[in-house]
């Protein structure tokens, strides 16, 4: 097991940016860790038909990939939450039993999102599996209509459950679910956010998420930036959980999958004229077998690190974050009816990206992708309500990945591809 810590620095007078990349791998391969998994499935009336059929099919296919070391819970929710199966390990007999149960499930009425999340989290915490990767996968096509419906209270619920060890991935299917709410639940739960345009996308999304869970190489990953005396303040630009410490800033990255690098960008305000050490980076994590990994400590020196290649990497990631944030602002303004000013922030970012391209300050392909994203946003804001909602959900998925330090999104294959 190895976690590699790399840092690029870009400095401009009293302002500096430090881009940290974390790469994890599992030396020599070996068996995967067991999983402690809770599937939380929306069974409200709007799921009736192909959506619920595909959700049950995806759950059945997922179960086929699990073994006797894995612990599984299946929860369905409508006006209330119902434990369909487990929590239990999956022996051959239990697997057949679960598949039979899934085939007989039907839809109900109401969407009590909070009850489903709470029931799934309780199921995950009700037992112990040594060295297991814990994950709650939430699938819904609607907005909460019963129980806790306030977005802030739902977000707080997920935040509290994450503090108690539950990682939540949110999947929204169709055109009605609240993408802003689900993406925020995924952020607070330190998991993924998926926009599934149709029922046919559900099995591929389940498979994609399970493959990521199977490849977790480091867990409970934390990155500490300890600034030198010449640094006046440190700001985290990615939207990752963090907290100030006595000696610096602690960033919580949670799970890191093998061969899926994570990025963390810091913005530093320094004493004018500083030209040497700006701080120290330290990473800690747990190995797949539960032992503490070999922590890495890296000194960050402006003079040694600040170069053209480093600056180009930093510039591209900084612009990615800024574009994602500007697009989110545009959606918020458009949703409030302010069409005139919806794209003001995006227009400003477009100028910055074009300037970076014209002065060759970052990778040309990466900048071209950002300009395409901006063009998509400009077009989508002017579309009809239905078309705009679809575009916003797709962009929200990309935004979530970028702001969580996973700038490259692997497209989900459709079942019929």
C-alpha positions in Angstrom: 0.0 0.0 0.0 1.3 3.4 -0.9 -0.1 7.0 -0.8 2.0 9.4 -2.8 1.8 13.1 -1.9 2.8 15.7 -4.5 2.6 19.5 -4.4 2.7 22.2 -7.0 3.1 25.8 -6.0 2.3 29.0 -7.9 3.4 32.3 -6.4 2.5 35.8 -7.3 3.8 38.4 -4.8 2.1 37.9 -1.5 -0.4 35.4 -2.9 0.5 31.7 -3.4 -1.5 28.6 -4.4 -0.5 25.1 -3.3 -2.0 22.2 -5.3 -1.7 18.8 -3.5 -2.3 15.5 -5.4 -2.8 12.3 -3.5 -2.3 9.0 -5.4 -3.2 5.7 -3.7 -2.5 2.2 -4.9 -2.5 -1.3 -3.5 0.8 -3.0 -4.0 0.6 -6.6 -5.1 -3.2 -6.6 -5.6 -4.8 -9.0 -3.1 -8.3 -9.6 -2.0 -10.6 -6.6 -1.7 -11.9 -5.5 1.7 -15.4 -6.6 2.7 -18.2 -4.0 2.5 -20.9 -3.0 4.9 -23.5 -1.7 2.5 -26.9 -0.2 2.9 -29.1 0.3 -0.2 -31.8 2.9 0.4 -34.4 2.8 -2.4 -37.2 5.2 -3.0 -40.5 3.3 -3.5 -42.8 6.3 -3.8 -45.5 6.2 -6.5 -43.4 8.3 -9.0 -40.9 5.4 -9.1 -43.6 3.0 -10.4 -42.8 1.4 -13.7 -39.3 1.3 -15.4 -37.5 3.2 -12.6 -38.4 0.8 -9.8 -38.0 -2.2 -12.1 -34.5 -1.0 -13.0 -33.7 -0.1 -9.4 -34.5 -3.7 -8.3 -32.6 -5.1 -11.2 -29.6 -3.0 -10.3 -29.8 -4.1 -6.7 -30.0 -7.8 -7.7 -27.0 -7.4 -10.0 -25.1 -5.7 -7.1 -26.0 -8.5 -4.7 -24.6 -11.0 -7.2 -21.1 -9.4 -6.8 -21.1 -9.6 -3.0 -19.8 -12.5 -1.0 -20.1 -14.1 2.5 -17.7 -11.6 4.1 -20.0 -8.7 3.0 -22.8 -7.3 5.2 -25.9 -5.9 3.4 -29.0 -4.0 4.3 -31.8 -3.1 1.9 -34.2 -0.3 3.0 -37.1 1.0 0.9 -39.0 4.1 1.8 -42.2 5.8 0.9 -44.1 7.6 3.7 -42.0 5.6 6.1 -38.8 3.5 5.9 -39.0 -0.3 5.7 -36.1 -2.8 6.3 -36.4 -5.2 3.4 -33.4 -7.3 4.2 -30.7 -7.5 6.8 -28.5 -6.3 8.1 -26.9 -9.6 7.4 -23.9 -11.3 5.7 -24.6 -12.8 2.3 -24.2 -16.5 2.3 -25.5 -18.4 -0.8 -28.9 -19.1 0.8 -29.2 -15.4 2.0 -28.4 -14.2 -1.5 -31.2 -16.2 -3.0 -33.6 -15.0 -0.3 -32.7 -11.4 -0.9 -33.2 -11.8 -4.6 -36.6 -13.3 -4.1 -37.6 -10.4 -1.7 -36.5 -7.8 -4.3 -38.5 -9.4 -7.0 -41.7 -9.0 -4.9 -41.3 -5.4 -3.9 -43.8 -2.8 -5.0 -44.2 1.0 -4.8 -46.1 3.0 -2.2 -47.0 6.6 -1.6 -44.9 9.5 -0.2 -41.2 10.4 0.0 -39.8 10.4 3.5 -36.1 10.9 2.5 -35.0 11.4 6.1 -36.5 8.2 7.3 -34.7 6.2 4.6 -31.4 7.8 5.4 -31.7 7.3 9.1 -32.9 3.7 8.8 -29.9 2.9 6.4 -27.4 4.6 8.7 -28.8 2.7 11.8 -28.5 -0.5 9.9 -24.8 0.2 9.0 -23.9 1.0 12.6 -25.8 -2.0 14.1 -23.0 -4.5 13.4 -19.3 -4.8 12.9 -17.3 -6.2 10.0 -13.5 -6.1 10.4 -11.8 -3.8 7.9 -15.1 -3.2 6.0 -15.7 -0.2 3.7 -19.0 1.4 4.8 -21.3 2.9 2.2 -24.9 4.1 2.1 -26.3 4.3 -1.5 -29.4 6.5 -1.7 -31.6 6.3 -4.9 -34.5 8.7 -5.3 -36.5 10.4 -8.1 -38.3 12.9 -6.0 -38.3 15.6 -3.4 -39.0 15.0 0.3 -42.7 15.3 1.0 -43.1 13.7 4.4 -41.0 13.8 7.6 -38.1 16.2 7.5 -38.5 18.3 4.3 -36.3 21.3 5.2 -33.0 21.1 3.2 -30.9 22.5 6.0 -32.2 19.9 8.5 -31.7 17.1 6.0 -28.1 18.3 5.4 -27.5 18.4 9.1 -28.8 14.9 9.4 -26.3 13.6 6.8 -23.5 15.6 8.3 -24.2 14.1 11.8 -24.4 10.6 10.3 -21.0 11.1 8.5 -19.4 12.2 11.8 -20.6 8.8 13.1 -18.9 6.9 10.3 -21.5 6.8 7.5 -20.4 7.7 3.9 -23.4 8.6 1.7 -23.6 8.5 -2.1 -26.7 10.1 -3.6 -28.3 9.1 -6.9 -31.1 11.1 -8.5 -33.1 9.7 -11.4 -35.4 11.6 -13.7 -36.3 15.3 -13.9 -38.1 16.0 -10.6 -35.6 15.4 -7.8 -33.9 18.4 -6.1 -30.3 18.2 -7.5 -29.0 21.0 -5.3 -30.2 19.1 -2.2 -28.9 15.7 -3.3 -25.5 17.1 -4.3 -25.2 18.8 -0.9 -26.2 15.6 0.9 -23.5 13.8 -1.1 -20.9 16.5 -0.2 -21.8 16.3 3.5 -21.7 12.5 3.3 -18.3 12.5 1.5 -19.7 10.3 -1.2 -20.6 10.6 -4.9 -23.4 12.4 -6.7 -25.0 10.8 -9.8 -27.5 12.3 -12.2 -29.4 9.5 -14.0 -31.4 10.8 -16.9 -33.4 7.7 -17.3 -34.1 4.4 -15.7 -31.7 2.6 -18.0 -28.8 4.4 -16.3 -29.5 2.9 -12.9 -27.7 -0.4 -13.2 -24.5 1.2 -14.6 -24.5 3.7 -11.8 -24.8 1.0 -9.1 -22.0 -1.0 -10.8 -19.8 2.1 -11.1 -20.3 2.9 -7.4 -19.6 -0.6 -6.2 -16.4 -0.8 -8.3 -15.2 2.3 -6.5 -16.1 0.8 -3.1 -14.2 -2.4 -4.0 -11.1 -0.4 -5.0 -10.7 1.7 -1.8 -7.0 1.8 -1.0 -7.0 4.3 1.9 -9.6 5.4 4.4 -10.0 8.0 7.0 -7.5 10.1 5.0 -6.6 13.5 6.5 -4.3 16.1 5.1 -2.8 18.7 7.4 -1.3 22.0 6.1 1.0 23.5 8.6 2.0 27.0 7.4 5.3 28.7 8.2 5.5 31.9 10.2 5.6 33.9 6.9 2.1 32.8 5.9 -0.7 35.0 7.3 -3.7 32.8 6.3 -4.6 29.6 4.5 -7.8 29.1 2.6 -9.1 25.8 1.2 -10.6 26.2 -2.3 -12.1 22.7 -2.8 -15.3 22.1 -0.9 -14.0 19.5 1.4 -14.7 19.1 5.1 -12.0 21.0 7.1 -11.3 22.6 10.4 -8.6 24.9 11.8 -6.0 23.4 14.2 -3.6 25.1 16.5 -0.8 24.8 13.9 -2.7 24.9 10.6 -5.6 23.5 8.6 -6.9 19.9 8.6 -8.7 18.6 5.5 -10.8 15.4 5.7 -10.6 13.4 2.4 -12.2 10.1 3.7 -11.8 7.2 1.3 -9.4 7.3 -1.6 -9.8 4.6 -4.4 -6.7 3.1 -6.1 -5.7 4.9 -9.3 -8.3 7.7 -8.6 -6.2 10.7 -7.6 -7.6 13.3 -5.2 -6.7 17.0 -5.4 -6.7 19.7 -2.7 -6.0 23.4 -3.5 -4.9 25.9 -0.9 -4.7 29.6 -1.2 -2.0 31.3 0.9 -1.6 34.9 1.9 2.1 35.5 2.7 4.3 38.3 4.0 5.4 40.4 1.0 8.8 39.2 -0.3 8.7 35.7 1.1 10.8 33.4 -1.1 11.4 30.2 0.9 9.5 27.6 3.0 5.7 28.4 3.1 4.7 25.3 5.0 4.6 21.6 5.6 2.1 19.0 4.4 1.3 15.8 6.4 -1.0 13.0 5.3 -2.4 10.2 7.5 -4.7 7.4 6.5 -5.7 3.8 7.3 -4.7 0.8 5.3 -7.3 -1.7 4.0 -6.5 -4.0 6.9 -7.3 -1.2 9.4 -3.7 -0.4 10.4 -2.4 3.1 10.2 -0.5 3.8 7.0 3.0 5.3 6.8 2.3 9.0 7.1 4.1 11.3 4.7 5.5 14.7 5.5 6.5 17.1 2.7 8.0 20.5 3.0 6.6 23.1 0.6 9.2 25.7 -0.7 8.2 28.5 -3.0 11.6 28.7 -4.6 11.9 25.0 -5.3 8.4 24.3 -6.4 7.2 27.4 -8.2 7.9 26.8 -11.9 6.1 26.9 -15.2 4.9 23.3 -15.1 3.7 23.7 -11.5 2.0 27.0 -12.2 0.1 25.5 -15.2 -1.2 22.7 -13.0 -2.3 25.1 -10.3 -3.9 27.5 -12.8 -6.0 24.8 -14.4 -7.4 23.5 -11.2 -8.0 26.9 -9.8 -10.0 27.8 -12.9 -11.9 24.5 -12.8 -13.0 25.3 -9.2 -13.9 28.9 -10.1 -15.9 27.8 -13.2 -17.8 25.2 -11.3 -18.7 27.7 -8.6 -19.7 30.3 -11.1 -22.0 27.9 -12.9 -23.6 27.0 -9.6 -24.2 30.7 -8.9 -25.8 31.1 -12.3 -28.2 28.3 -11.6 -29.2 29.9 -8.2 -29.8 33.3 -9.8 -31.8 31.8 -12.7 -33.9 29.8 -10.3 -34.7 33.0 -8.3 -35.9 34.6 -11.6 -32.9 36.8 -12.1 -32.2 35.9 -15.7 -30.5 39.2 -16.5 -27.7 38.6 -14.0 -27.6 34.8 -14.0 -24.6 34.6 -16.2 -22.6 37.6 -14.9 -20.3 35.4 -12.8 -19.9 32.9 -15.8 -19.1 35.7 -18.2 -16.3 36.9 -15.8 -14.9 33.4 -15.7 -15.0 33.1 -19.4 -12.8 36.1 -19.7 -10.3 34.6 -17.3 -10.2 31.2 -19.1 -9.7 32.9 -22.5 -6.9 35.0 -21.0 -5.2 31.9 -19.6 -5.6 30.2 -23.0 -4.2 33.2 -25.0 -1.2 33.5 -22.7 -0.6 29.7 -22.6 -0.9 29.6 -18.8 -2.4 26.1 -18.6 -3.1 22.9 -20.6 -4.9 23.9 -23.8 -7.2 20.8 -23.8 -8.2 21.5 -20.2 -9.0 25.1 -20.9 -11.0 24.1 -24.0 -13.1 21.8 -21.8 -13.8 24.6 -19.4 -14.9 26.9 -22.3 -17.2 24.1 -23.5 -18.7 23.9 -20.0 -19.3 27.6 -19.9 -20.9 27.5 -23.4 -23.2 24.7 -22.2 -24.2 26.8 -19.2 -24.9 29.9 -21.3 -27.1 27.9 -23.7 -28.9 26.0 -20.9 -29.8 29.1 -18.9 -31.8 30.5 -21.9 -33.7 27.2 -22.5 -37.2 26.2 -21.4 -37.7 25.1 -17.8 -37.6 21.3 -18.6 -34.6 21.5 -20.8 -32.8 23.8 -18.3 -33.5 21.3 -15.4 -31.9 18.4 -17.3 -28.8 20.4 -18.2 -28.5 21.7 -14.6 -28.5 18.2 -13.2 -25.8 17.0 -15.6 -23.7 20.0 -14.8 -24.3 19.6 -11.1 -22.7 16.1 -11.2 -19.6 17.6 -12.9 -19.5 20.4 -10.4 -19.8 18.1 -7.4 -16.8 16.0 -8.7 -14.7 19.1 -9.4 -15.4 20.8 -6.0 -14.6 17.5 -4.1 -11.2 17.4 -5.8 -12.0 14.8 -8.5 -11.8 16.9 -11.6 -12.0 14.1 -14.1 -15.4 12.5 -14.4 -15.7 9.0 -15.9 -18.9 8.8 -17.9 -21.2 6.1 -16.8 -21.8 3.5 -19.6 -25.4 2.9 -20.5 -26.7 -0.6 -20.3 -27.4 -0.7 -24.0 -23.9 0.7 -25.1 
